[in-house]
Amino acid sequence: MVWNLTTDQVLIQWRHSKTNKKGDDNNNVDNRKSPRYDFSIDNDESIRNKNNSSKHTQTLCSICNRSDKIVTDPESGEIICSNCGMVISDKVEDTCHSERRIFSGGQMDETRARTGAPTSLARHDMGLATIIGRSDRDSSGQKIDPSIHSTMQRLRKWDFRGQLNTSSDRNLRTAFKLLDALKDKLGLSDAAIEKVAYIYRKVQERGLVRGRSIHAVLAAAVYIAYRELGISKTMKDIAAASNLKRKNIARTYRQLVLELDYKVPNTDPTKCIAKVANKANLTEKTKRQALNIMQKVTENEILSAGKDPMGLAATVLYISCIKTGENISQKDISHAAGITDVTLRNRFKDLKNQLTELN
């Protein structure tokens, strides 16, 4: 006998004994007992803890065994333990969507389960197209009759041609192939990829790709996405990864910002400090001193307005090295920041004249 109960009730299984003797009067009595339920508070709490543990899986660090210090880096998409620095996962797991389908009548409308890969703007068809497989078996696993092979091959060919029947589809497919290559070279996160694909689709709908190189437009879209997401990547890094001249990317970037009326935020020079300091192999003490100085510089908008963020970060790091007593030349810091020695000296003079703390 099966009893259907809610989660707040516990059914204690029981079995009634079978009769062994036919002539015994005690065997004629119904020994079945009613099912017993446990409604205690402790039992209710244990059930709730089991349900919560099954729905929400905690991520533990393998070194310090803690789950309260787990953070997610939005730039790289990595899950990191802020206590010890252990990188737990290099990809953010999609836990918001269920992979199981529910076919019961009462739960069908309450849950929105799905199957298959999620849609993405970084695909020319957004992941919604279907293809005819190349195997010679049907859905049941049986081999297809040889007389139908030519028909299936013709259907595959026209199915492939039908997916790229317009020039815009072919343009998107070429662009997103290049974007997939840039993803590996620049280490783009999934959020950055979706942002770049959205910007490129917007440019393609406006007809701004015509007459311009797909490589240049895609590189400019990557730079816009970097600026909007606050990622400290320069145009030189994108030019080196895409094998283009910085001049061509800068020209396309200005045209896209003007045509699309984008309000691109300024790059935060504070985020550039860690990048330059890591390339120059500076100590943690120098980095923290540079962050304190940069906070005073950014508060004074006269010093930071219109200045190159990498040049400003390199100058602040050079000042911090002087204060902490770390020996490093101007040439080494300027090479790590990708600027010239003259720029470093000019920024140093400006900061020294304006900030009284540096005198």
N, C-alpha and C positions, 0 to 999 in steps of 0.2 A: 504494500500500500504506500502511495506517495503523497506527502503533505507539502503543499506550496505555502511557504511562510515568507513574511517580510524579514528584512535584515535585523530588526530589533527583537526577533524571537529566535530561540534555539530549540530545535526539535531533538529530543533525546530518543535515539533509536531504540526500538524495542522489538522484540519478536515473541510471539506467543507460541508456547510449546505445543507440539503436535501430540495427539492422543496415541498412546501405545497399545492400550487394551480396549477392545470393543465393549466388553461386558461390564466395565467399571462404571459406577454411577457418578464418580467424580469427573470422569472424562466428558460427561454430557453437559457439564456446566461450562458456560462461556468464561474463559479465563482472560479474555482480552481486556486490557486496561486502556484508558484514554491517554493520549500522548501528554507528556509533561513539558511545560515551558519554563524557561528561566528568565524572569523579568528583573533580575537584580541590577543595581547600578554598575557594579564591577563588570558584569557580563556585557552591559550596553557599551561601556567605555572600551572594552577589549575589541568589540565588533567595529566600533568607529575607528580605532587605531589600525585595524587590519585593512579597512577600506581606504583610509588615507594613505597607508603605506603602499597599497597596490596602485593607487592613482598617481601619486607624486613620488617619483624616484629621486632620492637625493644623490648629488654628486659629491663624492669624497675624494680628497687628495690622497695619493698613494704614499706620500712622504710623511705629512703631519696628521693624516686621518681626521681632517676637519672639513666641515661643509659650510660653515658660516663665513668663510673668507674667500669664497668662490666668486670671481668677477668675470665679466665678458668684455673683451676688447672690441669696440665697434669698428676700428680701423682694419684689423686683420681677421676678425671673426674667430678669435681664439678664446678658449675658456681657461683662465689662469687662476692659480691660488695666490692671493695677495700676501699670504703669510710667508711662504717659502719661495715663490716664483715659479713653481712647477706648472708647465703647460699641460693641462689635462687633455684637451682636445683642440685640434687645429681647425675644426669646422663646427659651427653651431648646429646642434641637432634640432630638427623640426619636430617638436612635441605638441604642437597645437592642433594637429590634424590626426584623426584616427585612420588606421589602415584597414580596419575591419568593417564589414558591412553588416547592418542589423536589419533583419527582414520581419521582425515581429510587428504587428499592427500598432501596438501602443507606443513603441519607441521609434518608429520610423520618422515621425514628424518632429520629435524632440531632438534628435541628433542629426548632425550634418556630416556623416562619414563620407569618405572618398576612397578611391583606389587609384593606383597608377601614379606616375610622376606629376608633380605640381606644375602649373603653368609658369612661364617665365617670359619676360620681355626681351631677354637676350637670345631668343630664337625667332627665326623669321616668321614662323607660323604660331608662335607663342606656345608651342608644345601641344597643340590641339589637332594636328593633322594625323592621319592614319596612313600606313603603308602596307603593301602586300608583301608578305614574307617570301624569301627565296627558297624555302624548303619545299620538297616535293611530297609533303604529307598534308592531309586535311586536319580539321580540328579534332577528330577522334583518333589521330595517329596512323590512319591507314594511308597507304601509298596512293597517289593520284594516278589515274589511268594514263598511260603514255600518249594516248590520242588527245589529251587535254593540255599537254605540256606547252604546245605552241600557243594555245589560247591564253594560258596563264602568263606566259612570257610577254605576250602583246599587252595584256592588261597591266602588268607591272610597268611596262614602258610608258604607257599613256597615263598611268597614275603618277609616275614621277614627273612627266611633262606637265600634267595638270596642276601640280603644286607650285610650279614656277612659271605661270602663264603670263605674268606681267613683269615689267621692268623694275618696279618697286620691290617685288619679292626677290628678284635676283640681286638687287642692290643690297637689301637687308641681309641676305644670306652671305654675300661677300664680306660685308662689314662685320657681321657677328663672328665670322671665321677669324678675321683679323683681331677682333676683340678677345677671342679665346686665346690667341697667341700672346696678346699683351697681358692677359690675366696671369700667365705663368711668369712672364718677365718682370712685371711690376709687383706681383704678389697682391693683386686686387682681391678684396673680400667680395662676398656675394651681394652685400648691400651696395657696394660701389659699382659692381657689374650691372645691377638692375638700374641704378641711377644713370649710368652711361648709356644704357640701351634706351631708357626713356628720353634722354636728351637727343640722341641720334634719331629716334623715331619722330620727334618733334621737328627737328631740322629737315628730315626727309619729307614730312607732310607739307612744310612750307615751300618746298622746292629749292632749298638753298644748297643742296648737294650738287645740282647741275652746274657744270663748269668748274667744279673744284675736285680735288683729289679726295678719294674716300679715306685714305690714310691720314691726310691732314685734318679732315673734319672729325674723324674718330679720335685723333689725338687731342684736338681742341675740346671735344666733349669729355674726354678723360680728365683734362685739366680743370674744366668747369665743375665736374663732379668732385674732384679733390678739394677745390675751394669751398664748395657747399658743405661737404662732410667734415671739413677742418683737418684734412690729412696733410702733413708737412712733406709734400713732394713738389719739386720745382719743375719748371718747364724743360730744363736741361735733362732731367732724369727721363721725362717722357720722350724727348727727342732722341736720346741715346737708345732707348728701348724700341722705338718705332723706326729707327734708321731714317729720320727726317731732320731737316735743318730747323733750328729753333726759330729762325726768322719766318719760315712758312707756317709753323704752328701758331706763332704770335699773331700773324696777319689774319689767319682763319679765326682765331679766338676773338679778336676785336670785331670782326664782321658778325660772328654769331651773337656776341653780346649786344651789338647794336641792333641787329635784325629781330632777335627774340626778346629784346628789352629785359635782359636778365639783370638782377641786382645781386651780383656776385660779392660775397663778403670778403673782407680783407683777411690775409693770412695772419694767424696769431704767431708773433715771433717767439713766444714762450715755448711753443711746441718744437721750434727749430733748435732750441738749445741742446736738448738730448741728442738730436741727430748729429750736430756738429761735434759735441763733446765725445760721442762714441767713436767717431772717425778719427779724432785727434788723440784718443786714449787718455782723456783727462780723468781726474779722480772724482769721487762722489762729493767730496767737500767743495771742490771748485764748482760743480754743477749747482749745488744748493746755494752757494754764494751768488752765482750768476742769476738764479731765479729770483732772489731777493732784489738784486739790482734791476732786473728786467721789470719787476713789478713797479718800481719807482719810475722807470723810464716810460712805461705805458700809461701811467697816471698823468704824466706830462705829455699831452697830445702834440705839443710843438716838436718834441724830439723824435717821436715815432711816426708822425704823419708823413706819407710820401716816401718813406725809406724802405729799402729792400729788407725783408724780414731776415734773410740769411746773413746779410751784412751786419744788421743790428745785433743778431744773436752772436755772431763771431766777435764783434767788438765787446759786448758784455762779457763773453767768456775770457777775452784777453785781459780785461780789467779785473775779473775775478782771479785769474792766474797771478796777476801782480799782487793782489791783496793776500792770497793764500801762500805766496812764495813758490809757486810751481813754475819751473823753468820750461818755457816753450817760446818759440820764435813767432814773429808775425807771419812769416811765410808758411809755417806749418798750419796755423789756424786758418789763414786765408785759403790755403789749398784744400783743407777739409770742408770749408764752407762754399767753395767754388766761386770766390771773389778774388779781386786783386789786392795787392798790398796797399795801394794808394787809397782804395775805398776803405780799408780797415783803419788807416791813419786819419782819414778825414772824419769818419764817424767817431773815432776816439777823441779828436779835438772838439767836436761838437758836444759830446757828452761831458767832457771835462770842463768846458766853459759854462755849461748850463746847470749841472748838478754840483752842489756844494759838498756833497758827501764824498766825492771822489778826490777833492783837493787835500 
